[in-house]
Amino acid sequence: PTRAELQAKLYRTAQLPDQPEVHLRPNKLVTYKYVAMVMAEAQRLGVTKIGIVGNEQFMN
């Protein structure tokens, strides 16, 4: 999605009364700063439950 679409989805998620956990699945080819930017944007928009899944790819 575009940045605006991602922001809209994160904002809608943050507004839900029973906020679900947002699962972030980073790609090992993506620089960490982009993952950090998504996490910071989610926090800024009010998302309180963020989980990183798929960390096994970084073990080797």
C-alpha positions in Angstrom: 0.0 0.0 0.0 1.0 3.6 -0.3 2.0 5.5 2.8 -1.4 7.3 2.9 -3.2 3.9 2.7 -1.1 2.5 5.5 -1.7 5.5 7.7 -5.4 5.2 7.1 -5.5 1.5 8.0 -3.4 2.1 11.1 -5.6 5.0 12.2 -8.8 2.9 11.7 -7.2 0.1 13.7 -6.3 2.4 16.5 -9.9 3.7 16.7 -11.4 0.2 17.3 -12.9 -0.3 20.8 -11.1 -3.7 21.1 -7.9 -2.9 19.3 -6.4 -6.0 17.6 -2.6 -6.6 17.6 -0.9 -5.3 14.4 1.5 -7.9 13.2 4.5 -6.5 11.3 6.4 -9.0 9.1 9.6 -7.3 8.0 11.4 -8.4 4.9 15.0 -9.3 5.4 15.9 -7.2 2.3 14.4 -4.1 3.8 16.5 -1.7 5.8 15.6 -1.6 9.5 15.0 2.2 9.3 11.8 1.6 7.2 10.5 -1.0 9.7 11.2 1.5 12.5 9.4 4.2 10.6 6.3 2.0 10.3 6.4 1.2 14.0 6.8 4.9 14.9 3.9 5.9 12.6 1.7 3.2 14.1 2.5 4.5 17.6 1.9 8.1 16.6 -1.5 7.2 15.2 -2.5 5.4 18.5 -1.8 1.7 17.8 -0.8 0.2 21.2 -0.5 -3.5 20.2 2.3 -4.2 17.7 4.0 -7.5 17.3 6.9 -8.4 15.0 6.5 -11.8 13.4 8.8 -13.8 11.2 12.0 -13.1 13.1 13.4 -16.5 12.2 14.6 -15.3 8.9 17.2 -13.1 10.7 18.7 -15.9 12.7 21.1 -17.1 10.0 
